[in-house]
Amino acid sequence: RYLATGCSFGDFELVYRCGASTARLIVKETCKLIYASLQDICVPQPTEEMWSKIAKGFEEYANFPNCCGAIDGKHIRIIKPQDSGSLYYNYKHYFSIVLLAICDVNYKFTFIDVGSYGKASDSTIYKESKLFKKLEDQSLNLPAPKAISSSSGPVNYCFVGDEAFGLAEHMLRPYSGKHLNIEKRIFNYRLSRARRHIECAFGILVNKWRILHRPLNVSIDFAEDIVKACCILHNFVRQRDGFNFHHTLTVPGLHDIDNAHVQSRRSLNTRDILKDYFISNEGAVPWQNNKI
């Protein structure tokens, strides 16, 4: 009830005849148990077979090959913690913690990282996450590079992000600049179609679990427990309702994070291969020229 409606702890006094402090303790312990009990079921450790299945979904529904997920970070509003200074004060001028997440084409989270300072950038959070460490030591079980057309060589499996993420061996972002040629504009459009799944996933999350519509007036560790429980329950519900959203949801109060980053030669090559593929007879979609 607390997660779904966003009610206050004081409301529990009237409904359940228990004090606000007791209700707070019960909710905190319940959130911990939800995450501990359902984590392995709802956000399992990814395998090569799982990544291949996700990539097949993105190729089928988003027309983006070798994509293992869309990644983004979102600010979750909180009340300023005591003695925290500006650590949690973000560029949108409110206090927050950051949820970094990856989702599949069905808007289910395959990775979550909760609790980073509101002032931190997506890239900083990403580089300090378990996901980045697993990518660096090649223990994430990503499939081997695969050709995307009859004329291309093997292409890495990648995640797609926005401008806040730097190019890397397994990370793609849009081309930057105002005066891009048509090939790059088409690539940016195709990437945005794949990336919008994470925006939609966040939208579904906060509209289902309305506690995220208002600032969390709890301790930081409690706020992290709340967000983790909401993400787990989001997947739990998604696995059972099966409803597909085809448009990006815009959610007031949850904002993207901005930053700039360096690029790697290998990731530039992967992006250029995909750019050329998207304008080829094999990779083009009929409507793409009308969308740029």
C-alpha positions in Angstrom: 0.0 0.0 0.0 2.8 2.4 0.9 4.7 1.8 -2.3 1.6 1.8 -4.6 -0.3 4.8 -3.2 2.5 7.0 -1.8 0.6 7.4 1.5 2.4 8.8 4.6 3.3 6.7 7.6 0.8 8.7 9.5 -2.0 7.3 7.4 -1.2 3.8 8.8 -2.2 5.0 12.2 -5.8 5.4 11.1 -6.0 2.4 8.8 -4.1 -0.2 10.6 -4.1 1.2 14.2 -0.3 1.3 14.5 2.0 4.1 15.2 3.9 5.9 12.5 7.3 4.7 13.8 6.0 1.1 13.8 4.7 1.5 10.3 8.1 2.9 9.2 9.9 -0.1 10.6 7.5 -2.5 9.0 7.8 -0.9 5.6 11.6 -0.8 5.8 11.8 -4.5 6.7 9.3 -5.5 4.0 11.2 -3.6 1.3 14.4 -5.4 2.3 12.6 -8.8 2.2 11.0 -8.1 -1.2 14.4 -7.3 -2.7 16.2 -10.3 -1.0 13.4 -12.8 -1.9 12.7 -11.8 -5.5 16.1 -10.5 -6.7 17.2 -13.8 -8.2 13.8 -14.4 -9.8 13.1 -10.9 -11.2 16.6 -9.6 -11.9 18.6 -12.8 -12.4 22.4 -13.0 -13.1 22.6 -12.6 -16.9 23.8 -15.4 -19.0 25.0 -15.5 -22.6 21.6 -17.1 -23.6 19.7 -14.3 -21.8 21.7 -11.5 -23.6 21.1 -13.2 -26.9 17.4 -13.4 -26.3 17.3 -9.7 -25.3 19.3 -8.7 -28.4 16.8 -10.7 -30.6 14.0 -8.7 -29.0 15.6 -5.4 -29.8 16.3 -6.4 -33.3 12.7 -7.6 -33.8 10.8 -4.7 -32.1 13.3 -1.8 -32.3 15.2 -2.7 -35.5 18.5 -2.4 -33.7 20.8 -5.4 -34.0 23.2 -6.7 -31.3 21.6 -4.5 -28.6 21.7 -6.0 -25.1 19.7 -3.2 -23.5 19.0 0.5 -23.0 20.7 2.3 -20.2 19.9 5.5 -18.4 19.9 7.2 -15.0 17.0 8.9 -13.2 16.8 11.2 -10.3 14.6 10.1 -7.4 13.6 13.0 -5.2 14.5 12.9 -1.5 14.4 15.3 1.4 17.9 16.7 2.1 19.8 14.4 4.4 21.3 16.0 7.5 25.0 17.2 7.1 25.1 16.2 3.4 26.0 19.6 2.0 25.5 19.6 -1.8 26.2 15.9 -2.4 22.6 15.1 -3.2 21.8 18.4 -4.9 21.4 17.9 -8.6 21.5 20.2 -11.6 17.7 20.5 -11.6 18.0 22.2 -8.2 16.6 19.6 -5.9 17.9 16.8 -3.7 18.0 13.3 -5.1 19.6 9.9 -5.3 20.2 8.3 -8.7 18.7 5.1 -10.1 20.9 3.7 -12.9 19.2 0.9 -14.8 19.3 -1.2 -18.0 16.1 -2.6 -19.4 15.1 -5.1 -22.2 12.7 -4.5 -25.0 9.8 -5.5 -22.7 10.7 -2.7 -20.2 11.9 -5.1 -17.6 15.1 -4.1 -15.7 18.1 -6.3 -16.2 20.4 -4.3 -14.0 19.8 -1.6 -11.3 22.2 0.5 -9.2 20.6 2.7 -6.6 21.8 5.3 -4.2 24.5 7.4 -5.9 24.7 11.1 -5.1 22.3 13.4 -7.0 25.3 15.5 -8.1 27.0 12.6 -9.8 26.8 12.1 -13.6 25.5 9.0 -15.4 29.0 8.2 -16.6 30.5 8.5 -13.1 27.8 6.2 -11.6 28.2 3.8 -14.5 32.0 3.6 -14.1 31.6 2.9 -10.4 28.9 0.2 -10.9 29.2 -3.6 -10.9 28.1 -3.6 -14.5 31.2 -1.6 -15.6 33.5 -3.8 -13.6 32.1 -6.9 -15.2 32.4 -5.4 -18.6 36.0 -4.5 -17.9 37.0 -8.0 -16.7 34.7 -9.6 -19.4 32.7 -11.5 -16.8 29.2 -10.2 -18.0 28.7 -13.2 -20.3 28.0 -11.1 -23.4 27.8 -13.2 -26.6 30.7 -13.1 -29.0 30.6 -10.4 -31.7 28.2 -11.3 -34.6 27.9 -10.1 -38.1 24.8 -7.9 -38.7 24.7 -8.2 -42.5 26.2 -10.3 -45.3 28.9 -7.7 -45.9 29.8 -6.7 -42.3 32.4 -8.3 -40.1 31.7 -9.3 -36.5 30.0 -6.5 -34.5 30.1 -6.2 -30.7 27.0 -6.6 -28.6 26.4 -3.2 -27.0 24.2 -1.2 -24.7 22.6 2.0 -26.0 22.6 5.3 -24.0 22.1 9.0 -24.5 24.7 11.8 -24.7 25.6 11.5 -21.1 27.4 8.2 -21.7 30.8 8.0 -23.4 31.4 5.6 -26.3 33.1 2.4 -25.2 33.6 -1.1 -26.5 30.1 -2.1 -25.4 28.4 1.3 -25.1 26.9 3.3 -27.9 25.6 6.9 -27.8 24.3 9.3 -30.5 26.5 11.3 -32.8 26.8 14.8 -31.4 26.7 18.1 -33.3 24.1 20.3 -35.0 25.0 19.8 -38.6 25.0 16.0 -39.1 24.8 14.3 -42.4 21.7 12.2 -43.2 23.5 8.9 -42.3 24.3 10.1 -38.8 20.9 11.5 -38.3 19.3 8.2 -39.3 21.7 6.4 -36.9 20.6 8.8 -34.1 17.0 8.2 -34.8 17.4 4.4 -34.8 19.4 4.5 -31.6 16.7 6.7 -30.0 14.0 4.1 -30.9 16.0 1.5 -29.0 16.9 3.8 -26.1 13.4 5.0 -25.5 12.6 1.7 -23.9 14.4 2.7 -20.7 12.5 6.0 -20.6 9.3 4.0 -20.9 10.4 1.6 -18.2 11.0 4.4 -15.8 7.6 5.9 -16.7 5.8 2.6 -16.0 7.8 2.2 -12.8 6.8 5.6 -11.2 3.2 5.4 -12.4 2.7 2.0 -10.9 4.5 2.8 -7.6 3.4 6.2 -6.8 5.6 6.6 -3.8 8.2 7.8 -6.4 6.0 10.7 -7.3 6.9 12.6 -4.1 10.2 13.3 -2.3 11.2 10.4 0.0 11.3 11.7 3.5 13.3 8.8 4.9 17.0 8.0 5.5 19.2 7.4 2.5 19.5 3.6 3.1 15.7 3.4 3.5 15.2 5.4 0.3 17.5 2.9 -1.5 15.4 0.0 -0.1 12.2 1.6 -1.4 13.6 2.1 -4.9 15.0 -1.4 -5.1 11.7 -2.9 -3.9 9.8 -0.9 -6.5 12.2 -2.0 -9.3 11.8 -5.7 -8.3 8.0 -5.4 -8.0 8.0 -3.6 -11.4 9.7 -6.7 -13.0 7.4 -9.0 -11.1 4.3 -7.3 -12.4 5.8 -7.0 -16.0 6.4 -10.7 -16.1 2.8 -11.4 -15.3 0.8 -8.6 -17.1 2.6 -8.8 -20.4 1.2 -5.5 -21.5 3.4 -3.7 -24.1 3.8 0.1 -24.3 4.8 1.4 -27.7 5.4 5.1 -26.8 7.8 6.8 -24.5 6.3 8.0 -21.3 7.3 11.4 -20.0 7.4 11.5 -16.2 7.4 14.8 -14.4 9.9 15.0 -11.6 12.4 12.4 -12.9 15.1 14.0 -15.0 18.0 12.8 -17.1 21.6 13.5 -16.1 24.0 15.3 -18.4 27.7 15.0 -18.9 30.4 14.7 -21.6 32.9 11.9 -22.2 35.8 10.6 -24.3 35.3 8.1 -27.1 37.2 4.9 -27.9 38.3 4.0 -31.4 36.7 0.5 -31.3 33.4 1.9 -30.2 33.6 4.6 -33.0 34.1 1.7 -35.5 31.1 -0.2 -34.1 28.9 2.9 -34.4 30.1 3.6 -37.9 29.3 0.0 -39.0 25.8 0.4 -37.6 25.4 3.8 -39.3 26.2 2.3 -42.7 24.0 -0.7 -42.0 21.0 1.4 -41.2 21.1 3.0 -44.7 21.8 -0.2 -46.5 19.1 -2.3 -48.2 19.4 -4.9 -45.5 19.2 -2.6 -42.5 17.0 0.4 -43.6 13.4 0.7 -42.4 10.8 2.3 -44.8 9.9 5.2 -42.5 13.3 6.3 -41.2 13.8 9.2 -43.6 10.5 10.8 -42.5 11.6 10.8 -38.9 14.8 12.9 -39.2 
